[in-house]
Amino acid sequence: MTQQTTTQLAGDANNAPARAPRPVDILKAVIKEDEVQQQFRNALGKNSGTFLTSVVELFTGDSKLQKCEPKRVLTECLKAATLRLPISKALGFAFVIPYKSRVKQMVQKADGSYKEEWVDVYTPSFQIGYKGLIQLALRTGQYRTINADAVYEGELRKGSKLTGIYDFEGERISDKVIGYFCYFELLNGFSKTLYMSVEAMAAHAKQYSKALSGKDTTVESLLQMANLPVAPDSKQVGWLGNFHGMAIKTTIRNLLSKYGYLSVELQKAMDYETESDEKAVEISADRQLPASSVAMPGNEIDIEDATYESVGVNADAQKVEQSKEEEFPY
């Protein structure tokens, strides 16, 4: 952002006292930059204006996201734009998550001296939801059907390791989740099912999720998360925030990446997922954060479970967003 823009946001010293610009004002100023406008036009064409309006709404309604550097938020939102996925939280196709970490910084005191203090730094990260993966698969025009869900106690009758065919026609006898499945059928008749038990899913998360590396999280503690009720529209994300949602997305991703028809968009989405996971471990591995703040050597960074913190979101607005669930203008 230019010095002139910053000065305008701060106010004119000849007319009014200078004030610190609001994060939303900074975001809007960055959005007006020609380079930013062109990037979103390249991704969305005539729909770029509508998408950027949704970015402002997302930023305005999330107090934690407002603590992130606005230009970095736009960079993450651009990833959703290139995939033509809406970032409305009500729809659940894609998210920009603010991760909080604690870092040591040199803070200048009133007397001009500097003191090292622990401060909170928020970093935005793009994440695709399981609905987004399904949407990208359907756009290829190669899938007759695709479905993924949790499997409850009593529903699984039998499964064949040889054929990969599973029978989920049993009667549900409790609210206990015993596993997760994903199934698809292509137009050419090829079909495939992936089933993973909660035990296998917890072991998979611990072994392969870079976001969990270096944490005290164990397979046993992850299994405790699997005992929580299934909440598809939970505001929490990540294995420690929404185990069931991550498990469903994992079955979809694993099945599609191995047996599915992958478009360029689907491959890009999976690359973004890997990038997001690596970013999480980069922060937790005590590396310098690429933000306006300067991280000091020897930082100890503790990432909180990421949640959305809404500000002034009314029920009527949420109903309007939900009514658009069948529309994908991007």
N, C-alpha and C positions, 0 to 999 in steps of 0.2 A: 504494500500500500504506500502511496507516495506521501512525502512530507506535507504537501499541500492538503491532501485529504485529511491527514491527521490533524492539521491545524484547524481546518474547517469544522471537524467534529468537536474539537476542544472548545471552539467558540472564538469570537472576535474580541480581542482584549479592549478594543476601543468602544465596543457597545455593551458588552456583558462580561461578567467574570468567567474566566476559563474554568471548565469543568471536565472531569474525566469522561470520555465517551462511553456510552453503554455498549456492551458486547453486541447487542442486536444492531446498533447503528454502525458499528465497525463491519459486521457481516454484510449489511446492505451496501456499504461503501465498496467493499471488495467485490461484491456481485456486479456492481456497475462497471468495473474495469473491463476494457475491451477484450483483453486476453481471456478473462474468465467467461465472458459472454460467448466468445467464439468457441471455447472448449465445449461448453454445454450445447451450443448449436450444432457442432460437429457430431455430438452424440445423439441428440434428440430432434434436430431440425426445428420445425415450427412449434413443437411442444416444449421447447426449452424454457420458455417463460413460465408455463404452468408448473414445471418441475421445480424451478428456482423459487417459485412462490411457496411450494410445499417444503422446501428447505428452510425458508424463513419461518414458516409455521412450526416446523420441527424444532428449530433452534429456540424460538420464543417460548415454546411449551416445555422445555427441559432445562431446569436450572443448572444441572450438572454439566450439560453440554455447553452451556454458556460460559463455563469456566475453562473450556478448551480454546486454543487459538483458532479464531474464525476461519483463517485461510486453510488450516489443516482440516477443519470440518468440511469445507467445500471440496477438498481433495478426496476425502473419503466418500462424500456424496456423489462425486463424479463417477466413482466405480459403479454405483447403483445405476447412474444414468447410462453408462456404456452398456449395461446389461438390460436397459429399459425396464427396470423394476421400480415400482413406487416405494418410497421410504416412509410411508404412513405407518405408524406403530399399530394402528387399529387393524391394518390389513395383514401385517406379519410376513411380508415377502422379503424385505431387507431392512437392516438396522444400521444406525451409526451409534456405536456404544461408547460412552465416556468412561475410561478406566482411570481410577485414582491410584496414584503412587506417592509415597513419601520420599522426598529427596532432601539432601543437605545443600543449602545455598548460602552464599555470603550476602547478608542483608545489611544495607547501609543505615546507620542510625542517624538521629537528628544532629548529633555533633560531628558528623562526617566520618566516623569510624565504622568499621565493618565487623560483623559478628556472624559466625556460622550458626544457622538455625535449620530445624526441620520444617519443611513446608509441603503443602499438598500440591501436586501437579496433575492435571487431568489431560489425558491423551485420547483423541477420538480414534475409533477403529471400525471399519466396515465389516459387517457380518451378514451373510445371507441366511434366511430362514428356510426351513424345510419346504414351506409353501413356494418359496422362490425357486428351489431346485425342481420341484414338480412342474411349475409354470414353464421353466426353460426347457424341460423335457418335452412338454406338450407342444411347444412352439416348433419343434423340429418337424412335426407332422408325421412322425414315424411310429408314434405310440398309440395303440388302440385304447389302452387303459394303463393307469399306474396308480398304486395305492400303498399307503404305509400307515401303520398304527401300532399301538401297544397291544400286547396279548395278555389277557387276564387268566387267572387260575381256572381251569376247567375247559377253556376254549381249544387248547391244543390237544388233538386226539393222537396224531402220529406224524412222523416225518421220515423221509427216506434220504439218507446220505448219498445213496447211489444216484437217484433221479432228481434230487433237490425239490421234490414235491412234498408239501405239508398240508395237513388237514386241520383247519381251524374252525370246524363246524360244531365243536363241542359246546356245551351249555356253560356259560359263565356262572361260577359259584361263589365268587367273592370279588372284592375290589383290589386284590393283590395282583400286581403286574409280575408276570413271570418271564416276559421277553418282548421282542419287537420284530416286526416283519416289514418287508417291502416286496411288492409284486408288480411286474409289468408284463404287458403283451404288446409286441410290435405288430404292425399291419401285415407283415409277411407271415404271421402265425407264431413266431418265436416268442416264448415266454420264460420267465425265470422268477424264482422266489428266493429271498434271503431271510433266514430267521436266526436271531441271536438271543440267547437267554440273557437275563439280567446279570448273571455271573460272568458270562462271556463278554458282555458289554462293559462291565466295570473293569475287567482285566484289560480289555482293548483300550479303554479311555486312559487308564494308568500307564500303559505301555507306549501308546502312540501320541497322546495329546501333549504337545510341547508346552501348552499353558499350565499343565499340572506338574511339569518337571521341576524338581527342586523344592516342591511343596511337601508338607507332611501328610498329604492326602494318601490314604491307603485304599486298597480294593475294598476292604471291609467298610470304610467310611463312605465310599461311593455307593455301596449296597444299601446303606442306611438312607441315602438320598433317594434310592429307587423305591423305598417304602412310602414315600410321600405321595399324596394324591396327584393324579395326572392333571396338569393345568396348562393346556395348549396356549392360552392367551396370557400366560404369566408375564409380568414386566421384568422378571429376572432372566438372565441369560448365562450361558456357560454351564459346564458340568456341575459346578457347585451351586448354581442358581436355579437351573432348570434341567435336571438330569434326563427326564423323559423326553423333552423337546430335542436335546442334543442327541439322545439315543435314536430317535426316529430319523433325524437328519443323517446320522451316521449310517443307518441301514440303507437309506436312499443313495447316499454318496458312494458307499462301498459297492452296492449292487450295480449302479449305473456305470461307475468307473471300470468295472470288470466285464460286464456283459451288455451294457446299454449302448444305444446309438448316441454318440456325443457330437453335438454341434460345436462350432467355434465358441459360441456364447457359453455353453455348458463347461467346456474346457477352461475358459477364462474364469468362470465362477469358482471352479474348484481350485484354480491357481490363487484366486483372491482368498479363499478359505485357508490355504497353506500360508499365504503371506500374513493373514491376520493372526494365525496361531504362532508364527515365528515372531511377530511383533510383541505378542504377549510374553513370550519367553525372553525376548530381548530386554524388555522392561524389568522382568523379575530377575534376570541374570546380572543386574547391577551394571548396566551400560548407560552411557550418556544419552539423555532423552533429546530428540531433535525438536526442541521447542524454543521459545524466546528466552526461557530461563536457562541458566547455566548449571548443570549438575556438577557437583563437586566429587573428586575422587573418593572412593571408599563409601559410596552411598549404600545404604541398606533400604531396599524398596519393598514395600509390602502392598500388593495389589488387593483391593477389596473386591468382593463379588460385585459385578457390575449390575446396576439397576437403573431403570428410568425413574426420574423424579419429575413429575408433571407439574406445570405451573398454570393455573387458570384454565384448565381444559374442562369445558362443560359437556354435559351428557348429550345435548343436541348436536354439538359438533362431532362427537364420536359416532352418533347415529348416521350423520351424513356421510362420514368416511366409510362406515360399514356398508352403506347402501351402494357404494361404488365398487364393492368387492369383485363384481363380475366384469368390471371395466379395466382395461389395461391400455391407457392412452399413450404410454411411453414405448 
